[in-house]
Structure formats: structure tokens, C-alpha cells
């Protein structure tokens, strides 16, 4: 039942890893314009992963509730 939560949480972990990678590795290598684009893309990745996790959690809750 909780397999539905595996992918969203893996995507959240990936968002954290990519954020740390951007902050510590490639910040100095990219121009400010491209780094801002990277930060925005990482933020969108993070927000969408949270949405997937909430959707999966609500689906599990709805399936476990009997009407």
C-alpha cells in the first residue's frame, strides 16, 4: 500500500541532492542567469514532488476509509 509513496519520496530526495549539488558545486561555474534558472527548476521539482507525495498519501487514506 505504501509503495505509492516510494517514488514521490525518491523524487524529494533527488530534489534535495540536486539543490545541494547546485549550492556547493556548480554555483561558481554558472553565470548568475543560468544559476537562477537552475534554482527555479530545482524549486519546481521540489514543489511537484511534494504534490505527488500529498496526492499519494491522500489516495492511500481514501482507499483505507470505507464509505
Order of alpha helices (4+ residues) and beta strands (2+ residues): alpha-alpha
